[in-house]
């Protein structure tokens, strides 16, 4: 009887261990050598970022990689960052959030699987891969919004009418298989630059995309952030950004090519 109980105990421990390993399995983020991989700190509420600091580091990387903490852009202390892999293989990246007293508050790891890019190769799928979404079926965030730019700052000009822009800007060439998040859109570069500087104060790695939209009067400068391989990844970051910036007037779009005159 004692032997039977001991055997059952061992079996129970083995099954429990396997369940723990299965639950702890991380989603793999795909990437190509020479192309940036964008990562964002995971938060569950806006309080996770109040007075907090962020630290990014490599836990492991391929033997041929020369990347270090200085490879994170814009810096390893930002809320969201990107790095450009220089060798194929697995990159394990760690993010730690510290509270205002310097105490560790939250820790997450990101597993990035990088391969060499070839002209005929399609982007690799993640563990939770989903079918491509035709542009005309791209989900939209249809929520009531306030008349204010994402950074809550009043400028000399107003941003583009967001809902109308989504409809009339579909003719801009897309970057296949990539999604991004639009924060605001401006008629002048100076307006976009001011908005860009404001969101960067929140640790957001944003950029300006020049677009030609004749229905809205010509050239517009769109402030955007992120490059996501799936819509679900972009949607997760969208919610985090809405909480961080305190603004719902953000939306997901395909990445689009800059207008060149």
KETORRO-9894 format. One line per field, with one value per atom (N, C-alpha, C): atom name; x, y, z; residue in one letter. Coordinates in steps of 0.05 Angstrom, whole numbers, always signed. Layout:
at (CA, ...) $
x (X, ...) $
y (Y, ...) $
z (Z, ...) $
aa (A, ...) $
//
This chain:
at (N, CA, C, N, CA, C, N, CA, C, N, CA, C, N, CA, C, N, CA, C, N, CA, C, N, CA, C, N, CA, C, N, CA, C, N, CA, C, N, CA, C, N, CA, C, N, CA, C, N, CA, C, N, CA, C, N, CA, C, N, CA, C, N, CA, C, N, CA, C, N, CA, C, N, CA, C, N, CA, C, N, CA, C, N, CA, C, N, CA, C, N, CA, C, N, CA, C, N, CA, C, N, CA, C, N, CA, C, N, CA, C, N, CA, C, N, CA, C, N, CA, C, N, CA, C, N, CA, C, N, CA, C, N, CA, C, N, CA, C, N, CA, C, N, CA, C, N, CA, C, N, CA, C, N, CA, C, N, CA, C, N, CA, C, N, CA, C, N, CA, C, N, CA, C, N, CA, C, N, CA, C, N, CA, C, N, CA, C, N, CA, C, N, CA, C, N, CA, C, N, CA, C, N, CA, C, N, CA, C, N, CA, C, N, CA, C, N, CA, C, N, CA, C, N, CA, C, N, CA, C, N, CA, C, N, CA, C, N, CA, C, N, CA, C, N, CA, C, N, CA, C, N, CA, C, N, CA, C, N, CA, C, N, CA, C, N, CA, C, N, CA, C, N, CA, C, N, CA, C, N, CA, C, N, CA, C, N, CA, C, N, CA, C, N, CA, C, N, CA, C, N, CA, C, N, CA, C, N, CA, C, N, CA, C, N, CA, C, N, CA, C, N, CA, C, N, CA, C, N, CA, C, N, CA, C, N, CA, C, N, CA, C, N, CA, C, N, CA, C, N, CA, C, N, CA, C, N, CA, C, N, CA, C, N, CA, C, N, CA, C, N, CA, C, N, CA, C, N, CA, C, N, CA, C, N, CA, C, N, CA, C, N, CA, C, N, CA, C, N, CA, C, N, CA, C, N, CA, C, N, CA, C, N, CA, C, N, CA, C, N, CA, C, N, CA, C, N, CA, C, N, CA, C, N, CA, C, N, CA, C, N, CA, C, N, CA, C, N, CA, C, N, CA, C, N, CA, C, N, CA, C, N, CA, C, N, CA, C, N, CA, C, N, CA, C, N, CA, C, N, CA, C, N, CA, C, N, CA, C, N, CA, C, N, CA, C, N, CA, C, N, CA, C, N, CA, C, N, CA, C, N, CA, C, N, CA, C, N, CA, C, N, CA, C, N, CA, C, N, CA, C, N, CA, C, N, CA, C, N, CA, C, N, CA, C, N, CA, C, N, CA, C, N, CA, C, N, CA, C, N, CA, C, N, CA, C, N, CA, C, N, CA, C, N, CA, C, N, CA, C, N, CA, C, N, CA, C, N, CA, C, N, CA, C, N, CA, C, N, CA, C, N, CA, C, N, CA, C, N, CA, C, N, CA, C, N, CA, C, N, CA, C, N, CA, C, N, CA, C, N, CA, C, N, CA, C, N, CA, C, N, CA, C, N, CA, C, N, CA, C, N, CA, C, N, CA, C, N, CA, C, N, CA, C, N, CA, C, N, CA, C, N, CA, C, N, CA, C, N, CA, C, N, CA, C, N, CA, C, N, CA, C, N, CA, C, N, CA, C, N, CA, C, N, CA, C, N, CA, C, N, CA, C, N, CA, C, N, CA, C, N, CA, C, N, CA, C, N, CA, C, N, CA, C, N, CA, C, N, CA, C, N, CA, C, N, CA, C, N, CA, C, N, CA, C, N, CA, C, N, CA, C, N, CA, C, N, CA, C, N, CA, C, N, CA, C, N, CA, C, N, CA, C, N, CA, C, N, CA, C, N, CA, C, N, CA, C, N, CA, C, N, CA, C, N, CA, C, N, CA, C, N, CA, C, N, CA, C, N, CA, C, N, CA, C, N, CA, C, N, CA, C, N, CA, C, N, CA, C, N, CA, C, N, CA, C, N, CA, C, N, CA, C, N, CA, C, N, CA, C, N, CA, C, N, CA, C, N, CA, C, N, CA, C, N, CA, C, N, CA, C, N, CA, C, N, CA, C, N, CA, C, N, CA, C, N, CA, C, N, CA, C, N, CA, C, N, CA, C, N, CA, C) $
x (+17, +0, +17, +39, +57, +70, +77, +90, +71, +45, +25, +21, +19, +16, +40, +63, +87, +88, +79, +79, +59, +35, +15, +24, +39, +50, +69, +87, +106, +92, +72, +57, +43, +32, +19, +39, +62, +83, +92, +95, +103, +82, +57, +35, +33, +36, +35, +58, +81, +105, +100, +89, +83, +62, +42, +21, +33, +51, +64, +80, +95, +111, +93, +71, +53, +40, +32, +20, +40, +65, +85, +96, +86, +96, +91, +112, +110, +104, +90, +85, +110, +116, +141, +136, +152, +150, +169, +159, +176, +191, +212, +227, +247, +258, +279, +305, +327, +353, +352, +360, +362, +336, +314, +288, +281, +272, +266, +244, +248, +227, +218, +192, +181, +169, +175, +165, +154, +134, +122, +118, +124, +120, +91, +86, +59, +48, +25, +13, -16, -27, -55, -72, -60, -75, -57, -68, -52, -33, -41, -25, +2, +4, +29, +51, +44, +65, +69, +52, +54, +80, +98, +123, +142, +136, +152, +174, +194, +216, +217, +229, +229, +258, +263, +290, +288, +301, +301, +330, +331, +358, +355, +377, +377, +384, +366, +372, +390, +384, +401, +397, +416, +416, +434, +433, +450, +480, +496, +525, +537, +527, +538, +529, +510, +499, +518, +521, +537, +520, +494, +476, +481, +476, +477, +455, +456, +434, +432, +455, +454, +440, +434, +420, +390, +379, +351, +347, +327, +321, +293, +288, +308, +327, +318, +336, +325, +341, +332, +314, +308, +291, +264, +257, +231, +209, +184, +161, +159, +164, +166, +191, +203, +229, +229, +251, +255, +285, +292, +319, +321, +344, +348, +366, +355, +372, +393, +417, +440, +448, +434, +440, +415, +412, +388, +390, +367, +366, +346, +348, +329, +340, +324, +331, +310, +319, +302, +306, +286, +288, +271, +283, +269, +262, +238, +230, +222, +233, +227, +215, +193, +181, +187, +199, +205, +186, +176, +159, +175, +162, +176, +198, +197, +217, +241, +239, +260, +256, +234, +228, +216, +225, +215, +185, +170, +141, +130, +142, +133, +155, +156, +177, +164, +172, +162, +186, +183, +203, +189, +204, +194, +213, +202, +219, +215, +237, +237, +253, +240, +253, +259, +284, +293, +305, +297, +308, +320, +335, +346, +323, +322, +301, +310, +291, +297, +275, +281, +261, +234, +233, +208, +196, +208, +199, +177, +156, +135, +141, +129, +134, +126, +142, +135, +111, +95, +72, +79, +64, +68, +53, +55, +41, +11, +2, -27, -32, -21, -24, -53, -59, -86, -85, -107, -107, -105, -93, -91, -118, -120, -146, -146, -164, -165, -169, -157, -157, -185, -204, -231, -245, -234, -246, -230, -211, -194, -212, -212, -229, -222, -242, -238, -248, -237, -245, -266, -291, -313, -322, -308, -315, -318, -335, -338, -312, -303, -277, -281, -262, -261, -245, -250, -235, -209, -189, -163, -143, -118, -98, -89, -76, -69, -53, -36, -19, -32, -58, -72, -60, -50, -38, -52, -59, -72, -52, -52, -33, -48, -33, -44, -63, -60, -77, -91, -112, -126, -118, -119, -112, -134, -127, -147, -171, -195, -219, -214, -211, -201, -218, -244, -261, -262, -263, -263, -237, -215, -188, -186, -197, -196, -209, -231, -246, -232, -222, -211, -182, -167, -139, -131, -151, -145, -129, -127, -112, -82, -72, -44, -32, -10, +2, +9, +4, +9, +35, +46, +68, +56, +58, +43, +49, +27, +30, +38, +37, +46, +23, +19, -1, +13, +1, +12, -11, -5, -26, -23, -45, -44, -52, -35, -40, -54, -46, -58, -48, -60, -52, -54, -34, -32, -27, -36, -33, -5, +9, +37, +56, +81, +101, +106, +105, +111, +90, +64, +43, +48, +56, +61, +86, +106, +131, +125, +108, +101, +86, +67, +53, +72, +91, +111, +127, +137, +153, +138, +112, +95, +92, +86, +82, +109, +131, +157, +164, +152, +156, +144, +125, +113, +127, +151, +167, +157, +141, +129, +147, +156, +173, +156, +149, +131, +147, +133, +146, +125, +135, +117, +116, +92, +89, +75, +87, +77, +57, +33, +12, -1, -9, -23, -53, -70, -99, -114, -119, -132, -159, -174, -201, -200, -176, -173, -154, -150, -135, -106, -97, -69, -52, -29, -9, -16, -14, -18, +6, +12, +34, +22, +24, +11, +30, +23, +40, +31, +49, +42, +63, +56, +75, +71, +93, +92, +92, +101, +100, +94, +69, +59, +53, +60, +56, +27, +12, -16, -33, -59, -78, -81, -80, -84, -62, -37, -15, -20, -29, -34, -57, -77, -100, -92, -74, -65, -50, -32, -17, -35, -57, -75, -88, -97, -109, -89, -64, -44, -39, -37, -32, -56, -80, -104, -103, -95, -93, -70, -48, -24, -28, -41, -44, -71, -88, -114, -131, -130, -144, -154, -178, -190, -187, -179, -178, -153, -149, -126, -138, -125, -136, -115, -122, -103, -106, -84, -84, -61, -61, -38, -15, +9, +32, +31, +37, +35, +61, +65, +90, +88, +111, +113, +107, +94, +89, +114, +121, +144, +135, +141, +132, +148) $
y (-24, +0, +25, +25, +48, +53, +31, +34, +46, +38, +48, +78, +86, +115, +131, +120, +134, +137, +116, +117, +138, +139, +158, +187, +190, +217, +226, +208, +214, +222, +206, +212, +239, +246, +271, +294, +291, +312, +316, +294, +296, +310, +303, +315, +345, +352, +381, +396, +384, +398, +403, +383, +386, +408, +409, +430, +457, +460, +486, +495, +476, +483, +491, +477, +483, +510, +517, +543, +566, +560, +581, +586, +571, +574, +602, +614, +641, +642, +663, +666, +675, +663, +670, +692, +713, +736, +731, +731, +726, +751, +747, +770, +761, +781, +776, +791, +780, +793, +820, +841, +868, +883, +872, +886, +890, +914, +920, +903, +895, +881, +900, +907, +926, +911, +920, +909, +931, +925, +944, +930, +945, +935, +927, +905, +896, +909, +922, +934, +925, +925, +917, +941, +963, +987, +1012, +1036, +1060, +1064, +1053, +1057, +1042, +1024, +1009, +1027, +1050, +1068, +1094, +1100, +1125, +1126, +1143, +1146, +1122, +1104, +1080, +1084, +1067, +1066, +1039, +1037, +1012, +1005, +979, +969, +946, +948, +926, +914, +888, +875, +848, +839, +812, +791, +771, +748, +729, +725, +708, +717, +709, +716, +697, +696, +678, +684, +664, +667, +688, +690, +708, +737, +741, +769, +786, +811, +831, +852, +847, +866, +867, +891, +894, +914, +923, +940, +966, +975, +1000, +996, +971, +966, +972, +975, +982, +1011, +1016, +1043, +1051, +1077, +1098, +1094, +1082, +1075, +1050, +1038, +1014, +1021, +1047, +1056, +1066, +1061, +1070, +1050, +1060, +1042, +1022, +1031, +1012, +1017, +996, +997, +980, +982, +963, +958, +935, +928, +915, +916, +905, +880, +856, +832, +830, +822, +820, +792, +772, +744, +727, +706, +689, +673, +666, +651, +662, +653, +662, +684, +705, +728, +728, +726, +728, +755, +771, +799, +801, +814, +817, +847, +851, +878, +878, +897, +900, +928, +929, +955, +960, +983, +991, +1013, +1011, +1031, +1056, +1078, +1103, +1100, +1079, +1075, +1058, +1049, +1032, +1003, +995, +967, +954, +929, +915, +910, +918, +916, +894, +891, +872, +863, +838, +828, +811, +815, +799, +792, +769, +762, +759, +765, +763, +745, +725, +707, +715, +722, +730, +710, +698, +678, +691, +695, +710, +691, +696, +680, +699, +688, +704, +710, +734, +741, +734, +725, +720, +734, +740, +755, +742, +715, +701, +691, +697, +686, +703, +691, +705, +707, +727, +731, +706, +697, +674, +679, +658, +661, +657, +671, +667, +642, +635, +612, +616, +641, +648, +661, +649, +661, +663, +684, +688, +694, +688, +694, +723, +729, +758, +770, +796, +810, +828, +825, +843, +871, +891, +918, +929, +921, +931, +920, +898, +886, +892, +910, +918, +928, +916, +925, +954, +969, +996, +1000, +1019, +1025, +1047, +1039, +1058, +1068, +1086, +1096, +1126, +1137, +1166, +1178, +1200, +1212, +1241, +1252, +1280, +1295, +1321, +1337, +1346, +1328, +1335, +1316, +1326, +1308, +1288, +1266, +1244, +1253, +1273, +1281, +1302, +1308, +1326, +1354, +1363, +1390, +1405, +1430, +1446, +1460, +1456, +1469, +1491, +1504, +1524, +1513, +1488, +1475, +1451, +1441, +1418, +1394, +1370, +1346, +1339, +1321, +1314, +1301, +1304, +1289, +1259, +1246, +1218, +1198, +1199, +1179, +1182, +1207, +1212, +1203, +1208, +1201, +1171, +1155, +1126, +1117, +1131, +1123, +1131, +1156, +1166, +1160, +1149, +1145, +1116, +1100, +1073, +1069, +1091, +1088, +1090, +1096, +1098, +1070, +1066, +1039, +1028, +1002, +990, +974, +970, +951, +924, +905, +880, +866, +857, +841, +856, +883, +898, +917, +920, +938, +959, +982, +1003, +1017, +1036, +1050, +1080, +1092, +1121, +1136, +1157, +1173, +1199, +1212, +1236, +1242, +1262, +1270, +1300, +1312, +1341, +1352, +1376, +1388, +1398, +1405, +1415, +1396, +1396, +1379, +1389, +1416, +1427, +1417, +1416, +1406, +1377, +1361, +1333, +1330, +1347, +1345, +1351, +1371, +1378, +1354, +1342, +1319, +1296, +1292, +1270, +1274, +1299, +1305, +1299, +1306, +1302, +1272, +1255, +1227, +1214, +1224, +1213, +1218, +1239, +1244, +1222, +1207, +1184, +1158, +1160, +1137, +1121, +1134, +1120, +1125, +1104, +1106, +1110, +1135, +1142, +1152, +1155, +1165, +1180, +1195, +1211, +1199, +1194, +1184, +1205, +1211, +1231, +1218, +1229, +1217, +1238, +1229, +1247, +1239, +1256, +1250, +1273, +1272, +1294, +1302, +1282, +1288, +1306, +1306, +1323, +1347, +1353, +1377, +1373, +1348, +1344, +1328, +1339, +1324, +1327, +1304, +1304, +1289, +1296, +1284, +1269, +1242, +1225, +1214, +1218, +1209, +1181, +1161, +1133, +1119, +1096, +1080, +1050, +1036, +1006, +995, +970, +953, +925, +916, +891, +871, +846, +825, +815, +818, +810, +832, +831, +851, +848, +823, +819, +832, +831, +845, +875, +886, +915, +923, +906, +912, +912, +894, +893, +919, +928, +953, +977, +976, +998, +1004, +983, +987, +999, +990, +1000, +1030, +1037, +1065, +1083, +1073, +1089, +1095, +1075, +1080, +1098, +1095, +1111, +1140, +1145, +1173, +1185, +1168, +1178, +1188, +1175, +1184, +1160, +1160, +1138, +1143, +1167, +1174, +1163, +1136, +1122, +1100, +1092, +1071, +1055, +1030, +1011, +1013, +1013, +1014, +996, +990, +978, +998, +988, +1006, +1015, +1041, +1051, +1065, +1066, +1077, +1108, +1120, +1150, +1160, +1183, +1196, +1210, +1207, +1220, +1236, +1262, +1279, +1275) $
z (+0, +0, +0, +17, +18, -9, -22, -48, -68, -67, -85, -81, -55, -48, -58, -54, -63, -93, -108, -137, -147, -134, -141, -136, -114, -108, -129, -138, -158, -185, -192, -216, -215, -191, -187, -191, -179, -181, -210, -225, -253, -270, -266, -281, -274, -248, -240, -253, -254, -266, -296, -310, -338, -343, -326, -328, -324, -305, -300, -324, -336, -359, -382, -386, -408, -405, -380, -375, -378, -373, -373, -401, -421, -448, -459, -469, -479, -509, -517, -546, -559, -582, -597, -616, -615, -633, -657, -681, -705, -714, -728, -739, -760, -774, -794, -786, -794, -791, -806, -792, -805, -804, -794, -792, -763, -755, -727, -715, -690, -674, -652, -652, -632, -608, -584, -560, -542, -526, -508, -481, -459, -432, -428, -414, -409, -384, -386, -362, -361, -336, -332, -325, -317, -310, -312, -315, -317, -293, -270, -246, -248, -267, -270, -281, -291, -303, -287, -267, -253, -237, -244, -229, -233, -251, -254, -275, -273, -293, -305, -329, -344, -351, -351, -357, -376, -400, -419, -420, -423, -426, -440, -452, -465, -444, -441, -424, -439, -465, -482, -510, -527, -556, -571, -597, -613, -608, -610, -606, -625, -649, -669, -666, -648, -645, -628, -637, -622, -608, -606, -593, -563, -551, -522, -514, -489, -478, -494, -506, -522, -549, -556, -581, -580, -556, -554, -561, -579, -588, -579, -571, -568, -545, -523, -501, -487, -470, -455, -432, -428, -406, -415, -440, -450, -445, -447, -443, -466, -491, -513, -529, -539, -552, -578, -593, -614, -616, -628, -634, -661, -674, -700, -697, -699, -696, -718, -710, -729, -735, -724, -730, -726, -741, -737, -711, -700, -675, -655, -631, -610, -593, -590, -572, -550, -525, -502, -488, -488, -478, -452, -432, -406, -402, -391, -384, -354, -339, -311, -306, -292, -284, -255, -249, -221, -212, -187, -176, -168, -160, -154, -132, -115, -95, -105, -130, -141, -136, -125, -120, -145, -150, -174, -171, -192, -191, -209, -232, -252, -270, -278, -296, -317, -342, -365, -383, -397, -417, -444, -465, -492, -508, -522, -538, -567, -580, -608, -625, -644, -661, -688, -695, -718, -739, -764, -786, -808, -826, -848, -868, -878, -897, -926, -942, -970, -986, -1012, -1028, -1031, -1030, -1034, -1008, -986, -960, -948, -938, -924, -895, -882, -853, -838, -818, -802, -784, -778, -761, -732, -715, -686, -678, -652, -641, -644, -641, -644, -671, -692, -718, -727, -742, -751, -781, -796, -825, -831, -854, -862, -864, -857, -858, -882, -901, -924, -914, -929, -920, -915, -932, -929, -904, -893, -869, -844, -846, -822, -800, -776, -755, -747, -739, -730, -701, -687, -660, -661, -660, -663, -636, -624, -598, -599, -581, -580, -570, -582, -575, -569, -555, -548, -569, -572, -592, -579, -578, -568, -579, -586, -596, -575, -583, -565, -540, -543, -521, -503, -507, -489, -489, -512, -513, -536, -532, -552, -569, -596, -614, -630, -647, -664, -685, -691, -711, -698, -711, -701, -718, -705, -720, -740, -759, -780, -768, -780, -771, -774, -750, -750, -765, -761, -774, -804, -814, -842, -855, -841, -852, -856, -837, -840, -867, -874, -898, -923, -925, -950, -954, -934, -936, -944, -953, -959, -985, -1001, -1026, -1022, -998, -993, -993, -1008, -1010, -982, -978, -951, -952, -928, -924, -917, -934, -931, -905, -891, -867, -842, -842, -819, -810, -784, -773, -756, -752, -736, -722, -703, -688, -694, -703, -708, -683, -675, -652, -659, -682, -691, -719, -733, -760, -763, -776, -776, -805, -810, -837, -841, -820, -823, -808, -817, -804, -775, -771, -745, -724, -733, -715, -708, -728, -722, -704, -709, -693, -663, -658, -631, -617, -632, -621, -616, -635, -632, -607, -602, -579, -553, -553, -529, -522, -542, -537, -529, -540, -533, -503, -492, -463, -446, -458, -444, -450, -463, -469, -493, -510, -534, -558, -571, -595, -619, -625, -647, -671, -694, -718, -735, -755, -772, -799, -810, -837, -854, -876, -895, -914, -915, -932, -950, -974, -992, -992, -982, -980, -993, -1019, -1033, -1022, -1012, -1001, -976, -963, -939, -944, -970, -976, -983, -987, -996, -977, -970, -954, -924, -910, -881, -868, -843, -829, -805, -807, -788, -766, -741, -719, -711, -714, -710, -693, -683, -667, -671, -671, -672, -700, -701, -725, -716, -722, -711, -733, -728, -748, -750, -728, -727, -716, -723, -712, -682, -672, -643, -627, -637, -623, -623, -645, -646, -628, -626, -609, -579, -571, -544, -537, -555, -550, -552, -568, -570, -543, -529, -503, -483, -484, -466, -471, -497, -504, -496, -500, -492, -462, -446, -417, -410, -424, -417, -425, -448, -458, -448, -437, -428, -451, -474, -498, -514, -523, -539, -569, -577, -605, -618, -616, -629, -645, -667, -683, -697, -705, -718, -748, -762, -791, -801, -827, -839, -839, -837, -842, -871, -876, -903, -911, -937, -948, -948, -943, -943, -971, -972, -998, -1007, -1032, -1043, -1068, -1068, -1090, -1115) $
aa (X, X, X, X, X, X, X, X, X, X, X, X, X, X, X, X, X, X, X, X, X, X, X, X, X, X, X, X, X, X, X, X, X, X, X, X, X, X, X, X, X, X, X, X, X, X, X, X, X, X, X, X, X, X, X, X, X, X, X, X, X, X, X, X, X, X, X, X, X, X, X, X, X, X, X, X, X, X, X, X, X, X, X, X, X, X, X, X, X, X, X, X, X, X, X, X, X, X, X, X, X, X, X, X, X, X, X, X, X, X, X, X, X, X, X, X, X, X, X, X, X, X, X, X, X, X, X, X, X, X, X, X, X, X, X, X, X, X, X, X, X, X, X, X, X, X, X, X, X, X, X, X, X, X, X, X, X, X, X, X, X, X, X, X, X, X, X, X, X, X, X, X, X, X, X, X, X, X, X, X, X, X, X, X, X, X, X, X, X, X, X, X, X, X, X, X, X, X, X, X, X, X, X, X, X, X, X, X, X, X, X, X, X, X, X, X, X, X, X, X, X, X, X, X, X, X, X, X, X, X, X, X, X, X, X, X, X, X, X, X, X, X, X, X, X, X, X, X, X, X, X, X, X, X, X, X, X, X, X, X, X, X, X, X, X, X, X, X, X, X, X, X, X, X, X, X, X, X, X, X, X, X, X, X, X, X, X, X, X, X, X, X, X, X, X, X, X, X, X, X, X, X, X, X, X, X, X, X, X, X, X, X, X, X, X, X, X, X, X, X, X, X, X, X, X, X, X, X, X, X, X, X, X, X, X, X, X, X, X, X, X, X, X, X, X, X, X, X, X, X, X, X, X, X, X, X, X, X, X, X, X, X, X, X, X, X, X, X, X, X, X, X, X, X, X, X, X, X, X, X, X, X, X, X, X, X, X, X, X, X, X, X, X, X, X, X, X, X, X, X, X, X, X, X, X, X, X, X, X, X, X, X, X, X, X, X, X, X, X, X, X, X, X, X, X, X, X, X, X, X, X, X, X, X, X, X, X, X, X, X, X, X, X, X, X, X, X, X, X, X, X, X, X, X, X, X, X, X, X, X, X, X, X, X, X, X, X, X, X, X, X, X, X, X, X, X, X, X, X, X, X, X, X, X, X, X, X, X, X, X, X, X, X, X, X, X, X, X, X, X, X, X, X, X, X, X, X, X, X, X, X, X, X, X, X, X, X, X, X, X, X, X, X, X, X, X, X, X, X, X, X, X, X, X, X, X, X, X, X, X, X, X, X, X, X, X, X, X, X, X, X, X, X, X, X, X, X, X, X, X, X, X, X, X, X, X, X, X, X, X, X, X, X, X, X, X, X, X, X, X, X, X, X, X, X, X, X, X, X, X, X, X, X, X, X, X, X, X, X, X, X, X, X, X, X, X, X, X, X, X, X, X, X, X, X, X, X, X, X, X, X, X, X, X, X, X, X, X, X, X, X, X, X, X, X, X, X, X, X, X, X, X, X, X, X, X, X, X, X, X, X, X, X, X, X, X, X, X, X, X, X, X, X, X, X, X, X, X, X, X, X, X, X, X, X, X, X, X, X, X, X, X, X, X, X, X, X, X, X, X, X, X, X, X, X, X, X, X, X, X, X, X, X, X, X, X, X, X, X, X, X, X, X, X, X, X, X, X, X, X, X, X, X, X, X, X, X, X, X, X, X, X, X, X, X, X, X, X, X, X, X, X, X, X, X, X, X, X, X, X, X, X, X, X, X, X, X, X, X, X, X, X, X, X, X, X, X, X, X, X, X, X, X, X, X, X, X, X, X, X, X, X, X) $
//
